Amino acid sequence: SSVSDQSKRDVYALGIILFEMWSAFATTMERITSIDRLRRLESFPQGFEAQQVKANRRNVCQLIRWLINAEPTTRPTALQVLDSELLPRTMLESELHQFLSNVQSKPYFHAMLMEALFEREDRAAALFYDPKNALSQYSGSDFALVLSNLTRIFLKHAAQYLRLPLLIPKAGHSALHRAVHVMDAAGA
């Protein structure tokens, strides 16, 4: 599988790049010999590990070793690297994790979240169901000009006005007022 092999080579290259990013080389020759030593012996230059610990980057050496493992089958995939504990979590990720744990443990938060997600007006559905009523909230000469130009363009290209609703009635217009809107995997 050449795609898998290429992926493992890319991960290896990422390990070398990360090593270069966290190293301070005085000369080009020092850079070349350090990378060569890392490739052949999987050994860091003297003082590199201590420097990472001092800078509070304890996982750097472990991550680089994992990425440049001599055995390609034991190297991680990019997804495994992103999911690993070796990469620091972003502030947003930590806050999201905290929020989700609150939602799961407190029914009040869960109810608020569900209401915010599913009790909002679906403007697109309203527009498709009843375009004239949905567009009536907009006014002004700019809107009228845009609407007339779009109508002219559509008619020029043989568009026909369809007078039937394109979707099922929106919530509130029928017995379906408590219908559930479901999202697919793509979020639509």
Phi, psi and chi 1 to 4 in degrees:
 res  aa     phi    psi   chi1   chi2   chi3   chi4
   1 SER       -  101.3   67.5      -      -      -
   2 SER   -69.0  -28.8   63.3      -      -      -
   3 VAL   -66.8  -43.4  172.0      -      -      -
   4 SER   -64.2  -42.2  176.0      -      -      -
   5 ASP   -61.6  -43.4  -67.3  -17.1      -      -
   6 GLN   -63.9  -39.4 -178.1   59.9   45.5      -
   7 SER   -60.7  -42.7  167.4      -      -      -
   8 LYS   -67.4  -35.5  -63.5  -62.6 -177.4  174.0
   9 ARG   -67.7  -38.2  -74.6 -168.7  -68.4  -91.1
  10 ASP   -64.1  -40.2  -69.6  -15.3      -      -
  11 VAL   -64.3  -41.3  165.6      -      -      -
  12 TYR   -60.3  -47.0 -175.5   89.9      -      -
  13 ALA   -61.0  -37.0      -      -      -      -
  14 LEU   -61.5  -40.5  176.2   61.7      -      -
  15 GLY   -60.2  -43.4      -      -      -      -
  16 ILE   -64.6  -42.6  -61.2  -63.4      -      -
  17 ILE   -63.0  -43.2  -68.9  168.1      -      -
  18 LEU   -62.9  -39.8  -69.0  177.1      -      -
  19 PHE   -59.2  -45.7  170.0   68.9      -      -
  20 GLU   -63.3  -39.0  -72.8 -175.9   89.9      -
  21 MET   -64.8  -35.5  -72.4  174.3   59.4      -
  22 TRP   -95.7    9.3  -80.3  -52.2      -      -
  23 SER  -110.3  152.6  -61.6      -      -      -
  24 ALA  -119.9  101.5      -      -      -      -
  25 PHE   -95.1  135.2  -56.1  112.8      -      -
  26 ALA   -79.6  -33.1      -      -      -      -
  27 THR  -137.1  165.5   64.6      -      -      -
  28 THR   -65.8  -38.0  -56.0      -      -      -
  29 MET   -63.2  -39.5 -171.9   61.8 -177.6      -
  30 GLU   -62.6  -40.2 -179.3 -175.2   -3.3      -
  31 ARG   -61.7  -48.0  177.2 -177.7  163.4  -89.4
  32 ILE   -62.5  -46.6  -68.6  169.6      -      -
  33 THR   -68.3  -34.8   56.2      -      -      -
  34 SER   -66.6  -44.0  -64.7      -      -      -
  35 ILE   -66.8  -41.1  -68.3  172.2      -      -
  36 ASP   -61.5  -44.4 -175.5   54.4      -      -
  37 ARG   -63.0  -41.0  178.5  179.6  173.5  172.7
  38 LEU   -63.3  -40.8 -176.6   62.8      -      -
  39 ARG   -68.5  -44.8  -69.1  174.9  116.8  161.9
  40 ARG   -78.3  -44.2  -75.6 -174.6  -59.8  106.2
  41 LEU  -109.1   -6.8  -53.8  173.0      -      -
  42 GLU    52.0   42.0  -66.7 -175.7   18.4      -
  43 SER  -124.1  133.8  173.1      -      -      -
  44 PHE   -82.3  155.6  -64.9  109.2      -      -
  45 PRO   -61.2  155.2  -16.8   25.9      -      -
  46 GLN   -57.9  130.7 -175.1  176.1   -3.9      -
  47 GLY    89.7  -11.9      -      -      -      -
  48 PHE   -63.2  -48.4  179.1   80.0      -      -
  49 GLU   -64.1  -42.6  -69.3 -176.6   75.5      -
  50 ALA   -62.7  -37.6      -      -      -      -
  51 GLN   -64.0  -39.5 -178.1 -176.7   16.3      -
  52 GLN   -68.3  -41.0  -58.9  -47.3  -47.5      -
  53 VAL   -63.6  -43.4  169.8      -      -      -
  54 LYS   -62.7  -34.0 -175.8  177.6  178.5 -176.3
  55 ALA   -87.0   10.2      -      -      -      -
  56 ASN    63.0   38.1 -159.1   21.5      -      -
  57 ARG  -123.0   62.0  -64.9 -172.5  -61.4 -110.4
  58 ARG   -64.4  -29.2  -60.7 -178.8 -167.9  -72.5
  59 ASN   -83.1  -10.3  -65.7  -20.7      -      -
  60 VAL   -58.3  -50.0  167.2      -      -      -
  61 CYS   -65.0  -41.8  -64.2      -      -      -
  62 GLN   -63.2  -42.0 -171.3  178.2   -7.6      -
  63 LEU   -63.6  -47.0  176.6   61.5      -      -
  64 ILE   -62.1  -44.3  -67.5  171.9      -      -
  65 ARG   -59.5  -39.6  -80.6 -167.3 -174.4  100.1
  66 TRP   -65.1  -41.8 -168.5   28.6      -      -
  67 LEU   -70.8  -33.3  -64.2  172.5      -      -
  68 ILE  -104.3   19.7   64.9  162.7      -      -
  69 ASN   -50.7  136.2 -166.5  -57.9      -      -
  70 ALA   -62.9  -28.3      -      -      -      -
  71 GLU   -93.0  108.3 -178.7   56.4   43.0      -
  72 PRO   -56.5  -32.1  -23.6   32.1      -      -
  73 THR   -69.0  -19.4   57.2      -      -      -
  74 THR   -94.3   -5.6   60.0      -      -      -
  75 ARG   -71.6  147.2  -70.4 -178.1 -155.4  145.4
  76 PRO   -78.4  163.3   31.2  -36.7      -      -
  77 THR   -84.0  167.7   64.0      -      -      -
  78 ALA   -61.0  -38.1      -      -      -      -
  79 LEU   -65.9  -39.4 -169.0   55.5      -      -
  80 GLN   -63.1  -37.5  -72.3  172.1  -38.4      -
  81 VAL   -64.4  -46.5  171.9      -      -      -
  82 LEU   -63.4  -34.0  -71.3  173.7      -      -
  83 ASP   -84.7   -9.2  -72.4  -19.8      -      -
  84 SER   -74.8  161.3   79.1      -      -      -
  85 GLU   -81.3   -1.8  -66.2  -63.4  -39.5      -
  86 LEU   -76.5  -24.2  -63.2  175.5      -      -
  87 LEU   -91.1  139.1  -67.9 -179.4      -      -
  88 PRO   -69.6  145.7   21.9  -27.9      -      -
  89 ARG   -76.8  145.0  -73.9 -171.9  165.1 -155.3
  90 THR   -78.5  161.6   63.6      -      -      -
  91 MET   -60.8  -43.8 -174.0   65.5  156.5      -
  92 LEU   -60.7  -42.1  176.6   63.0      -      -
  93 GLU   -63.2  -41.7 -167.9  175.5   -9.9      -
  94 SER   -64.7  -43.5  -63.1      -      -      -
  95 GLU   -64.4  -40.3  -71.0  171.3   -9.5      -
  96 LEU   -63.9  -42.1 -177.2   59.7      -      -
  97 HIS   -60.9  -43.5 -177.8   50.9      -      -
  98 GLN   -62.6  -44.0  178.1   66.5   32.9      -
  99 PHE   -61.6  -46.1  172.7   76.3      -      -
 100 LEU   -64.6  -35.8  -69.0  174.9      -      -
 101 SER   -68.6  -34.2   66.4      -      -      -
 102 ASN   -66.5  -41.5  -79.6  -22.7      -      -
 103 VAL   -62.8  -41.6  166.0      -      -      -
 104 GLN   -70.2  -32.7  -70.1  172.7  -15.2      -
 105 SER   -92.9  -14.5   65.3      -      -      -
 106 LYS  -125.9  109.6  -62.8  177.4 -178.4  152.2
 107 PRO   -56.9  -32.1  -20.7   28.7      -      -
 108 TYR   -61.6  -46.4  174.1   72.5      -      -
 109 PHE   -63.0  -39.2  -74.5  137.9      -      -
 110 HIS   -61.8  -44.9 -175.9  -93.6      -      -
 111 ALA   -62.6  -41.9      -      -      -      -
 112 MET   -62.4  -42.6  -77.4  178.0   45.7      -
 113 LEU   -64.3  -45.9  177.1   63.3      -      -
 114 MET   -62.9  -39.4  -68.0  -60.0  111.7      -
 115 GLU   -65.0  -43.4 -175.7  176.2  -28.1      -
 116 ALA   -63.9  -35.6      -      -      -      -
 117 LEU   -78.2  -38.9  -71.8  173.1      -      -
 118 PHE  -115.2   -6.6  -63.6  109.2      -      -
 119 GLU  -100.5   15.9  -68.2  -65.9  -35.2      -
 120 ARG   -90.6  157.9   61.0 -167.2  168.9  117.2
 121 GLU   -73.7  134.1 -179.8 -176.0  -12.0      -
 122 ASP   -93.6   94.7 -172.2   -9.3      -      -
 123 ARG   -63.8  -36.8  -68.4 -177.9 -173.5  162.0
 124 ALA   -65.2  -43.9      -      -      -      -
 125 ALA   -63.3  -41.0      -      -      -      -
 126 ALA   -62.7  -40.6      -      -      -      -
 127 LEU   -65.3  -42.4 -179.2   62.8      -      -
 128 PHE   -71.5  -34.9  -79.2  117.0      -      -
 129 TYR   -73.4  -47.1  175.9   68.6      -      -
 130 ASP  -140.9   79.1 -171.0    5.7      -      -
 131 PRO   -59.1  -41.3  -10.0   15.2      -      -
 132 LYS   -64.2  -44.0  -74.5 -173.7  179.6  178.7
 133 ASN   -67.7  -40.8 -171.5   32.4      -      -
 134 ALA   -66.8  -33.8      -      -      -      -
 135 LEU   -84.7  -11.4  -66.9  174.6      -      -
 136 SER   -65.8  -22.2   66.2      -      -      -
 137 GLN   -72.0  -19.1   62.3 -177.1  -40.4      -
 138 TYR   -92.3  140.3  -59.6  103.8      -      -
 139 SER  -144.8  175.5   60.9      -      -      -
 140 GLY   111.1  157.9      -      -      -      -
 141 SER   -69.6  -31.8   60.1      -      -      -
 142 ASP   -64.0  -44.1  -69.0  -20.5      -      -
 143 PHE   -65.3  -42.1 -179.4   74.4      -      -
 144 ALA   -62.3  -40.1      -      -      -      -
 145 LEU   -65.2  -44.9  178.3   63.2      -      -
 146 VAL   -61.8  -45.6  169.3      -      -      -
 147 LEU   -62.3  -43.6 -172.8   59.8      -      -
 148 SER   -68.0  -38.5   68.6      -      -      -
 149 ASN   -65.8  -42.4  -77.4  -23.5      -      -
 150 LEU   -64.0  -41.6  -74.7  174.4      -      -
 151 THR   -61.1  -46.5  -57.0      -      -      -
 152 ARG   -60.4  -44.5 -177.9  179.3   48.4   77.0
 153 ILE   -64.0  -46.1  -69.2  167.8      -      -
 154 PHE   -62.6  -42.9  -75.3  138.3      -      -
 155 LEU   -66.0  -35.2  -69.2  173.9      -      -
 156 LYS   -61.8  -31.3 -179.3  178.6  178.9 -179.2
 157 HIS   -99.9   27.7  -66.2  -78.8      -      -
 158 ALA    69.1   24.7      -      -      -      -
 159 ALA   -73.2  148.2      -      -      -      -
 160 GLN  -120.6  140.5  -63.1  -68.0  -42.2      -
 161 TYR   -77.0  124.5 -179.0   74.6      -      -
 162 LEU   -97.3  119.3 -176.8   60.7      -      -
 163 ARG   -89.2   -4.4  -57.3 -157.9 -173.4  -77.7
 164 LEU   -92.8  149.7  -59.5  172.8      -      -
 165 PRO   -63.8  139.8   -3.0    5.9      -      -
 166 LEU   -85.1  -21.1  -62.5  177.4      -      -
 167 LEU  -125.8  172.7  -61.3  175.9      -      -
 168 ILE   -65.6  159.6   63.2  169.5      -      -
 169 PRO   -56.8  141.3  -23.3   32.0      -      -
 170 LYS   -72.8  161.1   66.9 -179.8 -178.0  176.2
 171 ALA   -54.4  138.3      -      -      -      -
 172 GLY    98.7  -17.1      -      -      -      -
 173 HIS   -97.7   -3.2  -76.5  -32.0      -      -
 174 SER  -157.6 -169.9   70.8      -      -      -
 175 ALA   -69.3   -8.6      -      -      -      -
 176 LEU   -87.2   19.5  -61.7  174.7      -      -
 177 HIS   -63.8  -17.3   71.1  -78.8      -      -
 178 ARG  -106.1   17.6  -63.0  -60.0  -60.9  162.0
 179 ALA   -63.8  148.8      -      -      -      -
 180 VAL   -97.0  129.7  175.8      -      -      -
 181 HIS   -88.9  126.1  -64.3  -87.1      -      -
 182 VAL  -108.8  139.2 -178.7      -      -      -
 183 MET   -99.6  144.6  -70.6 -170.3  -72.2      -
 184 ASP   -89.1 -177.0   62.9   10.5      -      -
 185 ALA   -61.2  -26.0      -      -      -      -
 186 ALA   -83.2   -5.1      -      -      -      -
 187 GLY    87.7   10.4      -      -      -      -
 188 ALA   -92.5      -      -      -      -      -
